[in-house]
Amino acid sequence: MMIHRRIVGLTVGVRRLLALSIALGLAISATWVAQGVLVALIVRRIFDGADWTAIAGFVAAVAGLTLLRAALIFVREVMAKRVAAAVKTRLRSRLFAQLLLLGPGYLEHTETGRVQSALVDGVEALEAYVGYYLPHAVVSVVVPICIVGFIVLLDPLIGAVVLAFALAVPLIPRLWDRVLGEYGQRHWAAYSSLDARFVDSMQGMVTLKALNASERRGDELRGASQALYRATMSQLSISMIRNGLVGFAMSGGVALAVAIGSFQVAAGELGIAALLIILFLSAECFRPLVELDVYWHAGYMGISASTGIFELLDT
């Protein structure tokens, strides 16, 4: 997990909203877990030859959980936007206050576009991190622990396998932290540089035309665009390798757990109902980690952008 302490510090004043967002995430995960257990029971009864009336109650419960989950997701989205909006508003106020404190002389020695990138795009990039990633980081710890604990009660060996793969999912990306950090900083530097050049070019368009320097400036912008493209592709290549390893750990954990359970069922050491529950709960164990990985991609830009933001605040 990428927990940036200074960004977490920006959530002071909205911690209650953040806690509510975490609670909503846990409730949503609980509906997924309950649905998995119900589906396992439905499949088990179908294997036993039960008719429609015997599973109608379970089907109705699954439908009810689906509707409840939709409502909870809607509320969580609203809460995430509120948390992010509050953090962004306070941060922009601090940045503007810092600019006023530094005075106009600061902008004479700094590219206007870089300051604009930090105040606008940089702050916006933090939305996914504070609104989604931070709350879900807690969910992705609590939910797998609870599910693995339950699976251990059903079968200790399978529980150990699921635990090992569940630990591998957040640990594998740590192997790439330093490299991704470097590539992320290069990407943001290229992005802010291009943004700064465009802003400065627009502001100085009359001067560029008067000095017949517009074509040369266009070549510079073209070069900056190519630099951003190369930085983006380099970061993407590393990210794709990371995603492949994480995806393998997630899929492999479920597959191996079910394979071991199947052998135990064949040997008469595990019941078919327990195997079905393990099948669905193993998938639910990795669901929060899959969602966290999605939020990681959305929030990583905020980590890279925070460097310029905190540099301005620390000036």
Sequence and secondary structure as in RCSB ss.txt:
>XXXX:A:sequence
MMIHRRIVGLTVGVRRLLALSIALGLAISATWVAQGVLVALIVRRIFDGADWTAIAGFVAAVAGLTLLRAALIFV
REVMAKRVAAAVKTRLRSRLFAQLLLLGPGYLEHTETGRVQSALVDGVEALEAYVGYYLPHAVVSVVVPICIVGF
IVLLDPLIGAVVLAFALAVPLIPRLWDRVLGEYGQRHWAAYSSLDARFVDSMQGMVTLKALNASERRGDELRGAS
QALYRATMSQLSISMIRNGLVGFAMSGGVALAVAIGSFQVAAGELGIAALLIILFLSAECFRPLVELDVYWHAGY
MGISASTGIFELLDT
>XXXX:A:secstr
    HHHHHTTTT HHHHHHHHHHHHHHHHHHHHHHHHHHHHHHHHHTT  HHHHHHHHHHHHHHHHHHHHHHHH
HHHHHHHHHHHHHHHHHHHHHHHHHHH HHHHHSS HHHHHIIIIIIHHHTHHIIIIIHHHHHHHHHHHHHHHHH
HHHH HHHHHHHHHHHHHHHHGGGGGHHHHHHHHHHHHHHHHHHHHHHHHHHHTHHHHHHTT HHHHHHHHHHHH
HHHHHHHHHHHHHHHHHHHHHHHHHHHHHHHHHHHHHHHHHTTSS HHHHHHHHHHHHHHHHHHHHHHHHHHHHH
HHHHHHHHHHHHHH 
